[in-house]
Amino acid sequence: MDSYCSDCKRNTEVVFDHAAGDTVCSECGLVLEARSIDETSEWRTFADDSGDHDPNRVGGPVNPLLGDAALTTVISRGANGSSGDPTLSRLQNRGGDPDRALVLAFKTISNMADRLSLVTTIKDRASEIYKRLEDQKCTRGRNLEALVAACIYIACRQEGKPRTVKEICSIVAGATKKEIGRAKEFIVKQLKVEMGESMEMGTIHAGDYLRRFCSNLGMSNEEVKAVQETVQKAGDFDIRRSPISIAAAIIFMITQLSDSKKPLRDISIATTVAEGTIKNAYRDLYPHAAKIIPEWYAKERDLKNLCSPKA
């Protein structure tokens, strides 16, 4: 674009600085116009990949689980913390928001998921499960923290990234492990008919927890690989212990054969499994050590370094 420059005494090509709002001569650098107003459209599109152009000027992306919640009007507060007209604010609070309980639940799910470092798909799945409960009008009078924690537990199982009840309970202030367990059973019972196979959580295997537990203990890649192979071979034997107990016991077994031995207490903290439970699972695995521990990691003579289960 060309414009007349008073210094160059002729029409010159100008450059528009969008950040400062200045029109600058490209020849001599004179600012021809300062702080000019951009009169073009300020629309930003929040549409998906469908190619639709959504001319929304304000607001974040709409949450499909909240219905028309994104379209409600909220009377904001003034600079001093009070609204301009207290009557309007009082009337708004009296009218209530039909989705207020859902918004609170979704916020609680988001906070818990962030503390557990869960991915967005698990967070969305947990929100969907809670929304289905709310649609059935069966959440009234129940512990919100327990219900939300149970939704996250089920979502983790369904997405193939299970967390133990103890792990989830550790970041929940208003519910006990027993209450979360009861809430989980209640949710499964309520939604089993509606969702059918989509409510199936699948079987938990010891290998589902290994990566996270080994990472918490700072184990090397070689040790992690040995633990994974040991867990896989241990599945061929009838070890009647919970998957998480077997995982913790095998980690304890492998670390005994490594240079960086891990105390049983550290393994107990990292896996949220009691020391006595780990010892009991270790006692069942010990007779099969030569068959389940990979030969490339430990020879038969090295297995003598394993402590006796009676110790």
Disulfide bonds with the S-S distance in Angstrom:
none
